[in-house]
């Protein structure tokens, strides 16, 4: 029997975020998936350290984009690092700086500035969620016209 997806609702309860998926068939089924940190409380100090990441996606109407890089972040959310990015097959080394502000429920926002050969190239805003006891993170670019997601893992703590 076919079921029809009818929605997704993000719930925040006691600092733990759950994603509730509902399916419609003869009876309603729900499934809860923990998105954020299992103990439910995150802080800037918790996410400080060295991180490795990759992003993949596209800029609508312009082409595919991808990157792999690393950064260090202090306990105030300030970060700096480097990446190798590919846009439509044009590969360049870049440096990054920025800030990430985390909420107690392990969601976060960030602003990242990108430099090519020392000159400012672009800036983007991110929405993030830290997972696996702050050992991992997932993010999405909020720039209009982009469909780019990020996967990050902690390399070590400072």
Phi, psi and omega in degrees: 000132180283144173242156184244129176291130181240359174158165175226135182231127177270120181247139175242115182228122177056031178085356179252126180268136178233144175254119182257119178255134180243137177238140181253124171212221176293329176225157182275134177238140176233151179222132180255132179233125178286125181263321187259193183299134183301325180274356166080000180228123178239158178214164177304319180298323181297326186263358178295145178142193179261138183229147170245148184207165168218151172228154180210148178160211183209156169256115188306128179082350182245323177139182183286152178220144177204162183200155168222138183193186177214157177209160172247140180232136178272177184286359175260359179091004178280134181228156173208148181183200181215159179211159167249122183241149175238127175230115184054033179087354176275113185257130181217144170278139181225158171249154181227149170222164177166190178221148174232132178244119185258146175261163181299335180274011176076008169274159184206164171234154180211157172232125183240132176252136183242137182235137176243122183053037178083351181259137179303130182251312183193169178222148176216150174259146182233151162248135185228163167220132177266135186230171173055051180055046180062022176268350180216163178210153174229145184211165175223140174292138178259005180290128178304135178088005177246148172229079185229128176242157185235140170241131181226149175226143176293134175272312173194175178259143177287000000 
